[in-house]
Amino acid sequence: MRFVQNFPFFSIILSMFSGIISSVLPARAARWLNTALIVTVGAMSAALLWFLTGTQEAYVYWMGHFPAPWGNEIRAGVLEAGMALFFCVIMLLSMLGGEKKLLGEVEYSKHNLYYILVDLLLSSLLALVYTNDLFTAYVFVEINTIAACGLIMIRQNGRTIEAAVRYMIMSLLGSGLFLLGLCTLYDLTGHLLMSNIKEAVAQLAEQQAYTVPLMTTIGLISVGLAIKSALFPFHTWLPDAYGYSTVSSAAMLSSLVSKGYIFLLIKIFYRVIGFDIITESKVINVLFVFGLMGMVFGSLSAIRENDIRRMISYSSVAQIGYIYMGFGLGTEIGMVASVFHILSHAATKSLLFISAIGLTDVSRGSRKFQDLTGAGYRNKLAGVAFTVGSLSMVGVPMFSGFVSKLLFMEASLGHAVKMFPALIVLALSTILNAIYFMKTVIRIYVPDRRPDCGIITGKDEKLYAATLVCFIVLNVALGMLSEPIVQWIRTGLSMFG
């Protein structure tokens, strides 16, 4: 085994131990350790991606070098390594972009706790990406839930505590359904490793045995992870959780946490149940309908909002609907479109949250639209960054959102039954996106004579500006270099099978 093949294991363990070490460090040291961790894990992920691109083969890593059923397994392919790298990039930029606000949002005595939660969040996301064991996935789903809940409520005001309680209730409901599905699947197959379960499920499908329990299991797992990823109509916890948490927390929750659950669901579709069995089931039809509803009702809720942070939060409901609509198409190109949209939405939503805080800072801290008049002139870079994110969400060419919508349209055209509903809702959702995002862009560029206020100068402002520039470059890169990225996704999904 090559040394680079140990990197997935090293990444998860390093993230967990960094959280433990941060508990005894002062805030400044914990911050530096967290930054070094994310950079190190990102570098290891990049090295692993380079290695796997050369071999074009996935591999299985035995934890403790014991095979199943005594050992645990990690599985790495190009899609897993690339997703881990992308998650590290988004997390690093989100942390750096919100660093200037952390002191005012979180008590200084709790800063090291904040970095502990971020370390645990990273370890859980990496485990969900790499694990080849369903029970291990469930354990890290719970770690992810606890870390995310802590990141919401650490701000310690009434709204964040309420949001954290609501998030915990809905998330535990999703976890419970996922655990019920996992237990039923273990009862049917006698295995917890994904590859072994897939072989057993294939035999059951061939023999047409336990059809109803198997379909029920697929439904429980799918709905459980859909609740945790805020698919409509299970999204009620999302606006407050994203809208009132710290800016770094909002960027990471919207871009990474929900995407970790969605990526786990993709792995289950391909490597546990089998994509052929999934497409023959009725579960994807339910996900398709909920996805279409989320695209419309999430956008309608965003239009009614008068708070920029909550408007961006409701937009996430619509964008998650896109991903599940792609699942519901039940085709390879639909899955490719959904995976690309995971990348597009993560890069764009973080950009919107980070840039929005720059606009509110120069508007006396107000998040109301009427107070944001002219904010794009008072903080020019934040205005440009928010405009770029808005154009991407609408689907303007050159940005990542355009490629996502193009892929979804292509996937819809190949489906006889679902083509017209998908195309109609795609068009309607695009119009609705344009209404609330362009309304905001116009508002921040309406001339206003209000004096500059609240701009942070010096090192913090330079770091914030650099973060916005990196997010803009990332968004444009996803839009302009989409062909190799789509090919990478295709290759990764083929390795899943």
Beta strands, then each sheet from edge to edge (+ up, - down):
strand 1: 59-63
strand 2: 72-76
sheet 1: 1+ 2-
end
